[in-house]
Amino acid sequence: LGCDFAGTVDAVGSAVPGWREGQMVLGSLRDPLSGRRGSYGGWVTADPTEVVELPARVSLELGAALPVSGASALQCLEI
């Protein structure tokens, strides 16, 4: 269950530039084609395109709630 997540990078693949262990991130595993989910687990494996750096002033709890709800709110404002 779950698609949105926030946390600390535990490991980075050798072919993944721009990310480092210990970096705080948030993201969403919402892949409409595969239906991949699982962010309620203790760890997630995410594609680098699904992850952004968590701003220092944003808590993990807020960061984990931002991807889907934030995108929904933005879409409502743009309509």
VOBA-1610 file (N, C-alpha, C; in pm, whole numbers, padded with zeros to 5 digits, always signed):
BEGIN
Leu+00083-00119+00000Leu+00000+00000+00000Leu+00086+00124+00000Gly+00029+00234-00042Gly+00095+00363-00036Gly+00170+00397-00162Cys+00176+00526-00193Cys+00253+00571-00309Cys+00346+00687-00275Asp+00306+00779-00188Asp+00391+00892-00150Asp+00489+00851-00040Phe+00607+00911-00039Phe+00704+00879+00063Phe+00799+00996+00087Ala+00865+00994+00200Ala+00973+01087+00233Ala+01068+01013+00325Gly+01196+01043+00314Gly+01292+00976+00400Gly+01434+01009+00364Thr+01524+00926+00409Thr+01667+00945+00389Thr+01718+00840+00291Val+01798+00884+00195Val+01857+00792+00098Val+01951+00698+00172Asp+01926+00569+00159Asp+02007+00467+00227Asp+02117+00416+00135Ala+02088+00406+00006Ala+02186+00356-00090Ala+02152+00412-00228Val+02255+00429-00310Val+02239+00482-00445Val+02309+00389-00542Gly+02240+00354-00650Gly+02301+00269-00752Gly+02419+00336-00820Ser+02511+00257-00870Ser+02633+00312-00931Ser+02605+00392-01057Ala+02493+00368-01123Ala+02459+00439-01245Ala+02365+00557-01221Val+02349+00598-01095Val+02256+00705-01060Val+02333+00829-01015Pro+02347+00928-01103Pro+02419+01050-01065Pro+02330+01147-00989Gly+02389+01233-00909Gly+02315+01342-00847Gly+02254+01313-00711Trp+02260+01190-00665Trp+02204+01155-00535Trp+02314+01098-00448Arg+02301+01115-00315Arg+02402+01064-00222Arg+02334+01004-00100Glu+02402+00912-00037Glu+02350+00852+00086Glu+02336+00961+00192Gly+02229+00953+00271Gly+02203+01050+00376Gly+02120+01169+00332Gln+02098+01185+00203Gln+02019+01298+00151Gln+01872+01278+00185Met+01803+01384+00225Met+01660+01378+00257Met+01581+01400+00128Val+01484+01313+00102Val+01409+01317-00023Val+01260+01294+00001Leu+01182+01326-00101Leu+01040+01291-00105Leu+01007+01249-00246Gly+00899+01176-00261Gly+00862+01131-00395Gly+00732+01055-00395Ser+00702+00999-00511Ser+00579+00924-00529Ser+00606+00805-00620Leu+00554+00690-00583Leu+00570+00569-00662Leu+00451+00547-00754Arg+00379+00650-00787Arg+00259+00637-00869Arg+00297+00615-01015Asp+00300+00493-01055Asp+00327+00456-01193Asp+00198+00401-01253Pro+00128+00481-01333Pro-00003+00438-01382Pro+00003+00313-01470Leu+00117+00286-01533Leu+00125+00169-01620Leu+00145+00040-01543Ser+00233+00042-01443Ser+00260-00081-01369Ser+00177-00093-01242Gly+00125+00021-01192Gly+00049+00020-01068Gly+00137-00004-00946Arg+00267+00018-00961Arg+00362-00007-00852Arg+00332+00082-00733Arg+00328+00021-00616Arg+00305+00091-00491Arg+00395+00029-00384Gly+00383+00074-00261Gly+00454+00011-00153Gly+00530+00106-00064Ser+00489+00233-00060Ser+00564+00331+00020Ser+00534+00321+00170Tyr+00439+00238+00210Tyr+00414+00221+00353Tyr+00517+00131+00419Gly+00601+00068+00340Gly+00706-00018+00393Gly+00818+00064+00456Gly+00910-00004+00518Gly+01024+00063+00582Gly+01123+00119+00482Trp+01131+00059+00364Trp+01221+00104+00258Trp+01147+00098+00127Val+01185+00184+00034Val+01132+00179-00102Val+01248+00185-00199Thr+01228+00129-00315Thr+01321+00144-00425Thr+01252+00232-00526Ala+01314+00346-00557Ala+01249+00443-00645Ala+01338+00477-00763Asp+01277+00502-00874Asp+01347+00553-00991Asp+01391+00696-00958Pro+01510+00738-00998Pro+01556+00874-00967Pro+01462+00984-01017Thr+01383+00954-01120Thr+01290+01054-01171Thr+01168+01071-01082Glu+01149+00981-00984Glu+01035+00987-00893Glu+01070+01056-00762Val+01192+01109-00751Val+01243+01161-00624Val+01291+01305-00641Val+01263+01388-00541Val+01319+01524-00535Val+01376+01544-00395Glu+01466+01641-00383Glu+01525+01669-00253Glu+01422+01735-00162Leu+01417+01692-00038Leu+01326+01748+00061Leu+01386+01880+00112Pro+01314+01991+00098Pro+01366+02119+00149Pro+01390+02111+00300Ala+01493+02177+00348Ala+01531+02170+00490Ala+01419+02212+00584Arg+01335+02304+00542Arg+01230+02354+00631Arg+01102+02269+00628Val+01102+02162+00549Val+00984+02075+00538Val+01010+01946+00616Ser+00918+01911+00705Ser+00931+01789+00785Ser+00909+01666+00697Leu+00955+01551+00746Leu+00931+01426+00674Leu+00782+01398+00661Glu+00706+01427+00766Glu+00561+01402+00763Glu+00493+01485+00655Leu+00526+01613+00648Leu+00468+01699+00545Leu+00517+01658+00407Gly+00646+01627+00396Gly+00702+01585+00268Gly+00635+01461+00214Ala+00603+01368+00302Ala+00538+01244+00259Ala+00395+01267+00213Ala+00335+01377+00254Ala+00196+01407+00215Ala+00188+01496+00091Leu+00298+01549+00046Leu+00295+01648-00062Leu+00271+01595-00204Pro+00332+01488-00249Pro+00324+01456-00392Pro+00183+01452-00451Val+00097+01366-00401Val-00035+01354-00461Val-00127+01468-00419Ser-00132+01497-00289Ser-00223+01604-00243Ser-00177+01740-00295Gly-00047+01762-00299Gly+00005+01889-00351Gly-00024+01906-00499Ala-00007+01799-00576Ala-00037+01806-00719Ala-00187+01828-00743Ser-00271+01765-00660Ser-00416+01784-00672Ser-00454+01929-00643Ala-00396+01986-00538Ala-00425+02125-00504Ala-00379+02219-00614Leu-00261+02193-00671Leu-00210+02278-00779Leu-00300+02270-00900Gln-00348+02150-00934Gln-00439+02136-01047Gln-00568+02214-01025Cys-00619+02216-00902Cys-00741+02292-00873Cys-00718+02441-00891Leu-00601+02489-00855Leu-00571+02631-00868Leu-00550+02673-01014Glu-00506+02580-01097Glu-00478+02612-01237Glu-00598+02600-01328Ile-00704+02541-01281Ile-00822+02520-01366Ile-00903+02646-01378
//
